[in-house]
């Protein structure tokens, strides 16, 4: 389906970055030949990568990668995902995708949310620097039981923070560090009473974004913060493990991200 503003995975962008990460200057002709596309296509994708924060030096001798933004763009991940620069809420985008048949384990990530939702209609401040995403699930469960998806999600966040030496605890739908809220979880679902058609889990994690009083961010706690890309890779892996074990004990979840197949053992 076509939805405005959605940044999709790209085989060519994965390929260009893979080539440039070898650390040498590479001509457009060489990349075009290796990727099986035109030189104009390479130029177009390089321009788009530059607009998204990659610093790529261009000269008559070719291209060289100088720095990367560390953002969780779809071509940087090994899960099926979409990225949007600015949206009212990833929950709305993921819900529309799910209604249109998007498969389970699809992630929708936003750089910023203008109307991020919290519990009971509250707002979740979602300024740039945080990790804001929703994941579509198609669980075999009753609509009345969707709240059971919250604890495994919170567990995944706590385990992610522990990887960075942060001791956190969860209660209700939030994750707290020394009493200050660091992450929140929201679940919405559609279906009939005895059967869920799809569920959408929304997560907001304060990484290096400004936070309101009484809240905490990873950057504030550690004095520095890993990139959003690094945190998302860890958290998505923990989430697929935690939720996958809850939904399908003893099975595997397969990532169908473009550019590489991966099995996450659950």
C-alpha positions as CSV (number, residue, x, y, z in Angstrom):
1,X,0.0,0.0,0.0
2,X,1.1,3.6,-0.5
3,X,1.1,5.8,2.6
4,X,2.6,9.2,2.5
5,X,5.8,9.9,4.4
6,X,6.7,6.2,5.0
7,X,10.4,5.4,4.4
8,X,10.7,1.8,3.3
9,X,13.5,-0.7,3.2
10,X,15.8,-0.5,0.2
11,X,18.0,-3.2,-1.3
12,X,20.0,-0.5,-3.1
13,X,20.6,1.6,0.1
14,X,21.7,-1.5,2.0
15,X,24.1,-2.3,-0.9
16,X,25.5,1.2,-1.2
17,X,26.2,1.4,2.5
18,X,27.7,-2.0,2.5
19,X,30.1,-1.0,-0.2
20,X,31.0,2.4,1.3
21,X,31.6,0.8,4.8
22,X,34.6,-0.9,3.3
23,X,36.3,2.5,3.9
24,X,37.4,3.3,0.3
25,X,36.3,5.8,-2.2
26,X,34.1,4.0,-4.8
27,X,33.0,5.3,-8.2
28,X,29.3,5.4,-9.1
29,X,30.0,3.1,-12.0
30,X,31.6,0.5,-9.8
31,X,28.7,0.6,-7.3
32,X,26.1,0.5,-10.1
33,X,27.7,-2.5,-11.7
34,X,28.0,-4.4,-8.3
35,X,24.4,-3.6,-7.4
36,X,22.9,-4.1,-10.9
37,X,21.4,-0.7,-11.1
38,X,22.1,2.5,-13.1
39,X,24.6,5.1,-12.1
40,X,21.7,7.6,-11.9
41,X,20.0,5.3,-9.4
42,X,23.1,5.2,-7.3
43,X,23.3,9.0,-7.4
44,X,19.6,9.3,-6.4
45,X,20.0,6.9,-3.4
46,X,23.2,8.6,-2.3
47,X,21.3,12.0,-2.4
48,X,18.5,10.5,-0.3
49,X,20.9,9.0,2.2
50,X,22.6,12.4,2.6
51,X,19.3,14.1,3.2
52,X,18.7,11.5,6.0
53,X,21.9,12.4,7.8
54,X,24.7,10.3,6.3
55,X,27.8,12.3,5.4
56,X,28.9,11.0,2.0
57,X,31.7,12.9,0.2
58,X,31.3,13.1,-3.5
59,X,34.1,13.8,-6.0
60,X,35.0,13.0,-9.5
61,X,36.7,9.9,-8.2
62,X,33.5,8.6,-6.5
63,X,31.9,8.5,-3.1
64,X,33.2,8.0,0.4
65,X,31.3,7.6,3.6
66,X,32.5,10.0,6.3
67,X,29.8,9.6,9.1
68,X,26.5,8.0,9.8
69,X,23.4,9.2,11.8
70,X,22.9,6.1,13.9
71,X,19.1,6.2,13.1
72,X,17.0,3.0,12.9
73,X,16.2,3.3,9.2
74,X,14.7,0.1,7.7
75,X,17.8,-0.7,5.7
76,X,19.8,-0.7,9.0
77,X,17.6,-3.3,10.7
78,X,17.0,-7.0,10.3
79,X,13.3,-6.8,11.0
80,X,10.5,-5.7,8.6
81,X,10.0,-2.0,9.3
82,X,9.0,1.4,8.1
83,X,10.3,4.8,9.3
84,X,8.6,8.1,9.4
85,X,10.2,11.4,10.2
86,X,7.2,13.0,11.8
87,X,3.8,11.7,12.5
88,X,1.0,12.2,15.1
89,X,1.4,8.6,16.4
90,X,3.0,5.4,15.2
91,X,0.0,3.6,16.6
92,X,-2.2,5.2,13.9
93,X,0.2,4.3,11.1
94,X,0.6,0.8,12.3
95,X,-3.1,0.4,12.7
96,X,-3.7,1.5,9.1
97,X,-1.0,-0.9,7.8
98,X,-2.5,-3.7,9.8
99,X,-6.0,-3.1,8.5
100,X,-4.5,-3.3,5.0
101,X,-3.0,-6.7,5.6
102,X,0.6,-5.9,6.8
103,X,2.1,-9.0,8.4
104,X,2.8,-9.5,12.0
105,X,6.2,-8.4,13.4
106,X,6.2,-5.3,11.3
107,X,7.7,-2.3,13.1
108,X,6.8,1.4,12.5
109,X,9.4,3.8,13.9
110,X,9.1,7.6,14.1
111,X,11.8,10.2,14.6
112,X,9.1,12.4,16.3
113,X,5.5,12.1,17.3
114,X,3.3,15.1,17.5
115,X,0.5,13.4,19.4
116,X,2.1,10.4,21.1
117,X,-0.4,8.5,23.1
118,X,0.0,7.3,26.7
119,X,-2.4,5.4,28.9
120,X,-6.0,6.6,29.5
121,X,-5.7,9.3,26.9
122,X,-2.6,10.9,28.3
123,X,0.0,12.4,26.0
124,X,3.5,10.9,25.6
125,X,6.1,13.6,24.8
126,X,7.9,12.4,21.7
127,X,10.7,14.9,20.8
128,X,13.6,13.9,18.6
129,X,16.2,11.7,20.3
130,X,13.8,9.1,21.7
131,X,12.9,5.7,20.4
132,X,9.2,5.7,19.4
133,X,7.7,2.7,17.6
134,X,4.8,0.4,17.2
135,X,4.9,-3.3,16.3
136,X,2.0,-5.1,14.6
137,X,1.2,-8.6,15.9
138,X,-1.4,-11.1,14.8
139,X,-1.7,-13.2,17.9
140,X,-4.0,-16.2,18.3
141,X,-5.8,-14.9,21.4
142,X,-9.0,-13.4,22.6
143,X,-9.6,-9.6,22.5
144,X,-10.1,-9.6,26.2
145,X,-6.6,-11.0,26.8
146,X,-4.5,-8.4,24.8
147,X,-3.3,-6.8,28.0
148,X,-1.3,-9.9,28.6
149,X,1.1,-8.6,25.8
150,X,2.2,-5.8,28.1
151,X,4.4,-7.7,30.7
152,X,6.6,-9.4,28.1
153,X,7.0,-6.0,26.4
154,X,8.0,-4.3,29.6
155,X,10.4,-7.2,30.4
156,X,12.1,-6.7,27.1
157,X,12.6,-3.0,27.9
158,X,14.0,-3.8,31.3
159,X,16.4,-6.3,29.8
160,X,17.5,-3.8,27.2
161,X,18.3,-1.2,29.8
162,X,20.2,-3.8,31.9
163,X,22.5,-4.3,28.9
164,X,23.7,-0.7,29.5
165,X,24.1,-1.2,33.2
166,X,20.8,0.5,34.1
167,X,18.7,-1.1,36.8
168,X,15.0,-0.6,36.0
169,X,11.7,-2.0,37.1
170,X,8.3,-2.0,35.6
171,X,4.8,-1.5,37.0
172,X,1.5,-1.2,35.1
173,X,2.5,0.0,31.7
174,X,5.7,1.9,32.5
175,X,9.4,1.3,33.1
176,X,11.0,3.3,35.9
177,X,14.6,4.0,37.0
178,X,14.8,5.1,40.6
179,X,11.1,6.1,40.4
180,X,11.4,8.1,37.3
181,X,9.6,7.0,34.1
182,X,11.9,6.0,31.3
183,X,9.6,4.1,29.0
184,X,5.9,3.5,28.4
185,X,3.9,0.8,26.6
186,X,0.4,1.0,25.0
187,X,-1.5,-1.9,23.4
188,X,-4.5,-1.5,21.0
189,X,-6.3,-4.3,19.2
190,X,-9.0,-5.0,16.7
191,X,-11.2,-8.1,16.3
192,X,-14.2,-9.8,17.8
193,X,-14.6,-10.8,21.4
194,X,-13.2,-14.3,20.9
195,X,-10.6,-13.5,18.3
196,X,-8.0,-10.8,17.7
197,X,-7.5,-9.8,14.1
198,X,-4.4,-7.8,15.0
199,X,-2.8,-6.0,18.0
200,X,-0.5,-3.0,17.9
201,X,2.0,-2.5,20.7
202,X,3.4,1.0,21.1
203,X,6.6,1.8,22.9
204,X,8.2,5.1,23.8
205,X,11.7,4.9,25.3
206,X,13.6,8.0,26.4
207,X,17.1,7.7,25.0
208,X,18.6,11.2,24.4
209,X,15.5,13.2,24.0
210,X,14.4,16.1,26.3
211,X,12.1,14.7,29.0
212,X,9.5,16.3,31.2
213,X,10.0,16.7,35.0
214,X,9.9,13.4,36.9
215,X,11.0,11.4,33.9
216,X,14.5,10.1,33.0
217,X,16.4,9.3,29.8
218,X,19.2,6.9,29.1
219,X,21.5,9.8,28.3
220,X,20.7,11.5,31.6
221,X,21.3,8.3,33.6
222,X,24.5,7.3,31.8
223,X,25.9,10.8,31.0
224,X,25.9,9.7,27.4
225,X,23.7,7.5,25.3
226,X,24.2,4.8,22.6
227,X,22.7,5.6,19.2
228,X,19.0,5.0,18.6
229,X,20.1,2.4,16.0
230,X,22.0,0.4,18.6
231,X,19.2,0.6,21.2
232,X,16.6,-0.4,18.6
233,X,18.6,-3.4,17.5
234,X,18.9,-4.6,21.1
235,X,15.3,-3.8,22.1
236,X,13.7,-5.3,18.9
237,X,15.7,-8.5,19.5
238,X,14.6,-8.7,23.1
239,X,11.1,-7.9,22.2
240,X,10.9,-10.6,19.5
241,X,12.3,-13.1,22.0
242,X,10.1,-12.1,24.9
243,X,6.8,-11.8,23.0
244,X,7.6,-14.7,20.7
245,X,8.2,-17.0,23.8
246,X,4.9,-15.8,25.3
247,X,2.9,-16.3,22.1
248,X,4.6,-19.4,20.7
249,X,6.6,-21.2,23.3
250,X,9.4,-23.2,21.6
251,X,9.1,-21.7,18.2
252,X,11.0,-19.3,16.0
253,X,10.2,-15.9,14.5
254,X,11.6,-15.2,11.1
255,X,12.6,-11.8,10.0
256,X,11.8,-11.1,6.4
257,X,13.6,-7.8,6.1
258,X,14.8,-7.0,2.6
259,X,18.5,-7.7,2.2
260,X,18.9,-10.7,4.5
261,X,17.0,-13.4,6.2
262,X,17.5,-14.0,9.9
263,X,16.0,-16.4,12.4
264,X,15.6,-15.1,15.9
265,X,15.5,-18.2,18.2
266,X,12.9,-17.9,20.8
